[in-house]
Amino acid sequence: MSNKAPSKLKEPTKPLVLLAENRYQVFYDFLTLGKDSSVEYDLLVAQNEKELQVLLSEQATDLLMLNLDIFPLDKRGLQDLLKAYPANLHVPVLFYTKDENSMLLQDHMQSGLVDFLVEPINPIEMRARIRTYLSVVRLQQALRSERDELLKMLQSVVPGDVVQRFLEGNIPRPKMVDDVLVMFTDFVKYTKITQEYGSQFSFEHVNNIFGAFDRIMETFDLECVKVIGDAYMISGGVNHYVEHLELRGILAGLKMIEFLKWYNQRFASEIWRIRIGMFKGPVMAGFSRTRRLAFDLWGNTVNLASRLETHGAESTITIGPQQFDTVKSMASIEPLGERIIDNWGVMELYRVNGINKQNCPAELLKLFKELDVSQFVFDNASYS
């Protein structure tokens, strides 16, 4: 029999207890305990070591109850058994035996990782032990889930090696990263909207809109770096190489504009419109050493992306000459002429009006066509 676990394990809705036992009366006793509302669990039974191996390979278990008299596994034998099935490598094990002086039990106790009961087992004590173990397991799972979610959020904008060093207690210095795409979006007449409708109104709608933007960014392998009021800052290529960065930025920007048109139609209003500026180049990326630790980007690339946004018109994407040279065959672009950019000088600017589908990579064009902005429905938003 192969000891390799399947790639996807079953995930029971209740805690799962695996009982290594071959006596019918004991099966019944544990089933009865499992019907107690305070200790509700699903029960699997392995009557021999072969069945135990099979069940460990098929199920991620919350607690292993093992009759040491019937399954005479020493510490090494049990460790080797569990190591073969990574999903159950750290499952807590509760032994029970008729002989508290058992040499096998003494062997397990020396590891300091054992709990045991001596038969005949008191049902009240057994119920308490199971309840305690399952409560601890569920708490550990919740903590791991929160940790994984936090890591996922960090890794969406921070290079993996930086995250690892941060977890080890070493806050790394910012470093230069070449060829990073930076985009800024800003709402047109946002101050007037807030004055007319109120801060709570603005916050609720902007929060919904930015939630949709997050989904759009994820589709095109871009990331939201931060939100500053009504400004939404985007990056691409910070933590890993991304092909066709400028085109991805344009496709994402067009979808954001498309989403806002749909959003306004849904509420019979035309107040939500954005300008988008985009530039690509080197940036400093890392954690700012302030009292509130935050990941950020710095440099001329960031400043230019912000300046291009302010020079743009509503519902448009404004780009510079480098981006024009890169995407001119894949997008419909209109020259805006030379503009004076603060702290930079004169720069030729361009406005993106759409894409040239014939020249776009098929994979990105497919993502663009299949992304339905109407899926971003927020029932809590209203104009009342």
C-alpha positions in Angstrom: 0.0 0.0 0.0 1.3 3.5 -0.9 1.9 5.9 2.0 1.5 8.9 -0.2 -1.4 11.1 0.8 -3.8 12.4 -1.9 -3.3 16.0 -3.0 -6.7 17.1 -1.7 -8.0 15.9 1.7 -11.6 15.9 2.7 -12.6 18.7 5.0 -15.4 17.6 7.4 -17.7 20.3 8.8 -17.5 18.8 12.4 -14.2 18.0 14.2 -13.0 14.6 13.2 -11.9 12.0 15.8 -10.0 9.0 14.5 -10.4 6.0 16.9 -7.8 3.2 16.7 -9.8 0.4 18.4 -11.4 -3.0 17.5 -13.9 -3.5 20.3 -17.5 -2.9 19.4 -18.6 -1.7 22.8 -15.9 1.0 22.7 -17.1 2.1 19.3 -20.6 2.5 20.7 -19.3 4.4 23.8 -17.5 6.9 21.6 -20.4 7.3 19.2 -22.6 8.1 22.2 -20.1 10.7 23.4 -20.1 12.2 19.9 -23.9 12.8 20.1 -23.4 15.0 23.2 -24.0 18.6 21.9 -21.0 19.9 23.9 -18.6 17.4 22.3 -20.1 16.9 18.9 -17.7 15.3 16.4 -17.5 12.8 13.5 -16.0 9.5 14.3 -13.8 7.2 12.1 -12.7 3.8 13.3 -9.5 1.9 12.4 -9.6 -1.7 13.6 -6.0 -2.5 12.6 -2.8 -0.7 11.5 -3.5 -1.1 7.8 -6.9 0.7 8.2 -5.2 3.3 10.3 -2.8 4.1 7.5 -5.6 4.3 5.0 -7.6 6.7 7.1 -4.6 8.9 7.9 -3.9 9.2 4.2 -7.5 10.1 3.4 -8.5 12.5 6.2 -7.1 15.5 8.0 -7.8 14.5 11.6 -8.4 16.7 14.7 -7.7 14.0 17.3 -6.3 10.5 17.3 -7.6 8.2 20.1 -5.3 5.1 20.2 -5.7 1.9 22.3 -2.1 1.2 23.1 -2.9 -2.4 24.1 -4.3 -3.2 20.6 -1.9 -0.9 18.6 1.4 -1.5 20.4 3.3 1.4 18.7 6.3 2.8 20.5 7.3 6.5 20.2 9.4 6.0 17.1 6.8 3.8 15.4 4.1 6.3 15.9 6.3 9.2 14.7 7.2 7.3 11.6 3.6 6.5 10.9 2.4 10.2 11.2 5.4 11.5 9.2 4.1 9.5 6.2 1.0 11.7 6.2 1.8 15.4 6.5 -1.8 16.5 7.0 -1.8 14.5 10.3 1.8 15.0 11.3 1.0 17.1 14.3 -2.4 15.6 15.3 -2.8 15.3 19.1 -2.8 11.7 20.3 -4.7 10.6 23.4 -3.7 7.1 24.5 -5.6 4.7 26.7 -4.5 1.5 28.2 -5.3 -1.1 30.9 -1.8 -0.9 32.3 -0.5 2.5 33.4 2.9 0.9 33.9 3.1 -0.2 30.3 6.6 0.1 28.9 5.1 1.5 25.7 3.3 4.2 27.6 6.5 5.0 29.5 8.3 5.3 26.2 5.7 7.9 24.9 5.7 9.8 28.2 9.5 10.4 27.9 8.8 12.5 24.8 6.7 14.9 26.9 4.0 14.9 24.2 1.5 12.4 25.6 -1.8 12.3 27.4 -3.4 9.1 28.5 -6.3 7.5 30.3 -6.4 4.2 32.1 -9.3 1.7 31.6 -12.0 1.4 32.7 -12.5 4.9 31.4 -14.8 7.3 33.1 -17.2 8.8 30.4 -17.2 12.2 32.1 -13.4 12.4 32.1 -13.2 11.2 28.5 -15.8 13.8 27.5 -13.8 16.5 29.2 -10.5 15.4 27.5 -12.1 15.3 24.0 -13.8 18.7 24.5 -10.5 20.3 25.6 -8.5 18.8 22.7 -11.0 19.8 20.1 -11.3 23.3 21.5 -7.6 23.8 21.3 -7.4 22.3 17.8 -10.1 24.7 16.5 -8.4 27.7 18.2 -5.1 26.7 16.6 -6.8 26.4 13.2 -8.4 29.8 13.6 -5.1 31.4 14.5 -3.4 29.7 11.5 -6.1 30.9 9.2 -5.7 34.5 10.4 -1.9 34.2 10.1 -2.2 32.8 6.5 -4.6 35.6 5.6 -2.2 38.2 6.9 0.7 36.6 5.0 -1.4 36.5 1.9 -2.1 40.2 2.2 1.6 41.0 2.8 2.8 38.8 0.0 0.5 40.5 -2.5 2.7 43.7 -2.3 5.9 42.6 -0.5 8.5 40.3 -2.0 8.5 36.9 -0.4 12.1 37.2 1.0 11.1 40.5 2.7 8.1 38.9 4.3 10.2 36.0 5.6 12.8 38.4 7.1 10.0 40.4 8.6 8.6 37.3 10.3 12.0 36.5 11.7 12.0 39.9 13.4 14.4 41.6 10.9 12.8 44.7 9.3 14.7 44.9 6.0 16.0 48.2 4.5 14.1 49.4 1.4 15.8 48.3 -1.8 15.8 49.5 -5.4 13.5 47.5 -7.8 13.8 48.1 -11.6 10.9 48.2 -14.0 8.0 48.7 -11.6 4.6 49.9 -12.9 3.0 52.5 -10.8 -0.5 53.8 -11.3 -2.6 56.4 -9.4 -6.4 56.9 -9.6 -8.2 59.8 -8.2 -11.9 60.7 -8.1 -13.0 63.7 -10.1 -14.6 66.4 -7.8 -14.4 64.2 -4.7 -14.3 67.2 -2.3 -17.5 68.5 -3.8 -19.2 65.0 -3.6 -18.2 64.8 0.1 -19.5 68.3 0.8 -22.8 67.7 -0.9 -23.5 64.1 0.3 -21.5 63.8 3.5 -18.4 61.9 4.6 -20.2 58.7 5.5 -21.8 58.5 2.0 -18.4 59.1 0.4 -16.7 56.5 2.5 -19.2 53.8 1.9 -19.2 54.2 -1.8 -15.4 54.7 -2.2 -14.9 51.6 0.0 -17.2 49.5 -2.3 -15.5 50.9 -5.4 -12.0 50.2 -4.1 -13.2 46.7 -3.2 -14.0 46.2 -6.9 -10.7 47.7 -7.9 -8.9 45.1 -5.8 -10.6 42.3 -7.7 -9.6 43.9 -11.0 -6.0 44.3 -9.9 -5.8 40.7 -8.8 -7.1 39.6 -12.2 -4.2 41.3 -14.0 -1.5 40.4 -11.5 -1.2 43.9 -10.1 -1.5 45.1 -6.5 -3.0 47.9 -4.5 -0.1 49.5 -2.5 -2.2 51.8 -0.4 -5.2 54.1 -0.3 -4.8 57.7 0.6 -8.3 59.3 1.0 -9.8 58.9 -2.5 -6.5 58.1 -4.1 -5.8 54.5 -5.0 -2.1 53.6 -5.6 -1.3 50.5 -7.7 1.9 48.7 -8.5 3.1 45.8 -10.7 6.4 43.9 -10.8 7.5 44.7 -7.3 7.6 41.2 -5.9 8.1 39.2 -9.1 8.5 39.6 -12.8 5.3 40.3 -14.7 5.2 40.2 -18.5 3.4 43.0 -20.4 3.2 45.3 -17.4 2.1 48.4 -19.2 -0.6 46.6 -21.1 -1.8 45.0 -17.9 -2.1 48.4 -16.4 -4.1 49.7 -19.3 -6.4 46.8 -19.3 -7.0 47.1 -15.6 -7.5 50.9 -15.9 -10.1 50.4 -18.7 -11.9 47.8 -16.5 -12.0 50.3 -13.6 -13.5 52.9 -15.9 -16.0 50.3 -17.2 -16.9 49.4 -13.6 -17.6 53.0 -12.6 -19.9 53.4 -15.7 -21.8 50.3 -14.6 -21.8 51.5 -10.9 -23.2 54.9 -11.8 -25.9 53.3 -14.0 -26.9 51.0 -11.2 -27.6 54.0 -8.9 -28.9 56.4 -11.7 -26.1 58.8 -11.0 -23.0 60.1 -12.8 -20.9 61.3 -9.9 -18.2 58.6 -9.7 -15.5 59.2 -12.3 -11.8 58.8 -12.1 -8.5 60.0 -13.7 -5.7 57.5 -14.1 -2.0 58.1 -14.4 0.6 55.4 -15.2 4.4 55.3 -15.4 7.0 52.6 -15.2 10.6 52.7 -13.9 12.8 52.0 -10.9 11.4 52.5 -7.4 12.6 52.1 -3.8 10.4 49.5 -2.2 10.2 48.5 1.5 8.9 49.3 4.9 9.0 52.9 6.2 10.6 53.2 9.6 7.9 55.1 11.3 5.9 54.2 14.5 3.3 52.6 12.2 5.1 50.1 10.0 3.9 50.4 6.4 5.1 49.0 3.0 5.5 51.8 0.4 7.2 52.8 -2.8 9.3 55.9 -3.4 11.1 57.6 -6.2 10.6 59.6 -9.5 8.5 56.8 -11.0 6.0 57.2 -8.2 6.0 61.0 -8.5 5.6 60.9 -12.3 2.7 58.5 -12.1 0.9 60.8 -9.7 1.7 63.9 -11.9 0.3 62.1 -15.0 -2.9 61.4 -13.1 -3.4 65.1 -12.3 -2.8 66.0 -16.0 -5.4 63.6 -17.2 -9.0 64.0 -18.0 -11.9 62.1 -16.4 -12.4 58.5 -17.4 -9.0 58.4 -19.2 -5.6 56.8 -18.7 -2.6 59.2 -19.1 0.8 57.7 -20.0 4.3 59.0 -20.8 6.5 58.5 -23.8 8.2 55.3 -22.6 4.8 53.6 -22.1 3.6 54.9 -25.5 6.6 53.2 -27.2 5.8 49.9 -25.5 2.1 49.7 -26.1 1.5 51.8 -29.2 0.8 48.7 -31.3 -1.6 47.2 -28.7 -3.7 50.2 -27.7 -5.6 53.1 -29.3 -3.6 56.2 -28.1 -4.1 59.9 -28.7 -1.2 62.4 -28.3 -1.9 65.2 -25.8 1.2 67.2 -26.7 3.9 68.5 -24.4 3.1 69.4 -20.8 5.2 70.8 -18.0 5.5 68.3 -15.2 6.3 69.7 -11.7 9.8 69.0 -10.6 10.6 67.2 -13.9 10.2 69.5 -16.9 8.6 69.1 -20.3 7.2 65.7 -21.2 5.1 64.4 -24.1 1.8 62.9 -22.8 -0.6 60.5 -24.3 -4.2 59.4 -23.6 -5.3 55.8 -23.9 -8.7 55.4 -25.5 -8.9 51.6 -25.9 -7.0 48.5 -27.0 -6.1 47.0 -30.3 -7.4 43.5 -29.9 -5.6 42.2 -32.9 -2.2 42.9 -31.4 -2.9 42.1 -27.7 -1.6 38.8 -26.3 -4.4 36.2 -26.4 -4.1 35.3 -22.7 -4.5 38.9 -21.5 -7.2 39.6 -24.1 -9.1 36.6 -22.7 -8.8 37.9 -19.2 -10.1 41.3 -20.3 -13.1 39.9 -22.2 -14.1 37.5 -19.5 -13.9 39.9 -16.6 -17.5 40.9 -16.0 -17.6 44.1 -13.9 -21.3 43.5 -13.1 -20.3 40.7 -10.7 -19.1 43.4 -8.2 -22.4 43.9 -6.6 -22.6 45.7 -3.2 -26.1 45.5 -1.7 -25.2 47.8 1.2 -24.6 50.8 -1.1 -27.4 53.3 -1.6 -28.0 56.9 -2.5 -30.5 57.6 0.2 
